[in-house]
Amino acid sequence: MEKLILDGKRVSQTVREQLTTQVQGLKTRGITPCLATILVGNDPSSETYVRMKGNACKKVGIESRRIHLPKETTTEELLDTIKGLNEDGAVHGILLQHPVPSHIDERKAFETIAIEKDVDGVTSAGYGQTALGFGKYPSCTPAAIMKILDFYELPIEGKHAVVVGRSPILGKPVSALLLNRNATVTTCHSRTENLADIVKLADIVVAAVGKPEFIKGDWIKKGAVVLDAGYNKGNIGDIDYEACYENASAITPVPGGVGPVTISMLLKHTVEAAALTKA
Ligand code: NAP
C-alpha cells in the first residue's frame, strides 16, 4: 500500500505563497493587514508561540502588533485592551494567547473580541457560525486539518471520521467542519467507552487529546487517514506515530504536520479580514 506522509510544511508554504501575493495586492489598495496578539504574563511556551506567530506574519507582509501585559493584569484591564483593539481600524485580527493567568475570566475575554476580528475562532458566535456552516474564521487548528485533507485531495464525504477530543478550540469545531463536509462523525472524549473499538471503525482519525502517543497502532483500520493535532513536550504527538504508520494510508508527522498549517490559517484569516475592510 502506498503511504502518504501529509507534509504540513509543504501545505503551509503553498498557502503562504498565495498570501504574500494577496497582501501585496491589498497594500496597493492602501490596506496593510494587521494581527494584534495579546500575551498576558510570562509563560515561556506562550511567549514562543506568540513570537512564532509574529514572525510568520512578517514573512508574508502582515503587520504584527504585539501587546504584552503583566501577569497581574485584571479581567477588566484585559477587556479594555481588547475593546481598544476592536475599535482600532488599523487592526484586522485579534489573537488572545491562551491560557491566560487563572485569575482572569478567559471566556469573558474571548467573548469581548469583535466577531469580524475573531481570526482565531474563539468566540461562541464564531463557533456557532462554524457549526452552522457559514463561519468565516473557524478555529485555526480545525481549519488546518481540513486544509491538509483538501490539499491532498483526500475524500471526506461519506467517510466515518472519529475525532478524539472535544475541546472548544479543536475537537468540537473540527467535528462540525467534518460533518458540514458530509463525513459521518463520532466525537470521543474522556468518558467514551470502548474507545479503541470506535477508533478502529474510522476512515479518518483526528487525534486531539493532549496525551503523548495516546492513539495506538492497532486502533488504526488498514487504509485510514490519520491526523495528529497533538503537540506534547519533546515534539511528541497524540498518536504513536511509528505504530500507527503501519496501517495508515496517510498520516501527519509531529512536528511538521498540523502545526505549521495552523499558523498559516491564522495568517489567512487575518488577510481575509483585512480584505473585507476599506482603506
Ligand atoms: P484539551 O482542551 O485538554 O482537550 C483534550 C480533550 O481530550 C478533551 O475533550 C478530553 O475529554 C479528551 N481526553 C482526555 N483524555 C482522554 C481519554 N483518556 N480518552 C479520550 N479522550 C480524552 O486539549 P486541546 O486544547 O484540544 O488540545 C489537544 C491537543 O492538541 C494537545 O496536544 C495540544 O497541544 C494540541 N494542540 C495543537 C495545536 C496545533 O497548532 N497543532 C493547537 C491547539 C492544540 P473531556 O472533554 O471529557 O475532558
Boltz pocket constraint, residues with backbone or C-beta under 6 A from the ligand:
constraints:
  - pocket:
      binder: B
      contacts: [[A, 141], [A, 164], [A, 165], [A, 166], [A, 167], [A, 168], [A, 169], [A, 170], [A, 171], [A, 188], [A, 189], [A, 190], [A, 191], [A, 192], [A, 195], [A, 207], [A, 208], [A, 209], [A, 210], [A, 211], [A, 228], [A, 229], [A, 230], [A, 231], [A, 232], [A, 238], [A, 258], [A, 259], [A, 262], [A, 263]]
      max_distance: 6.0
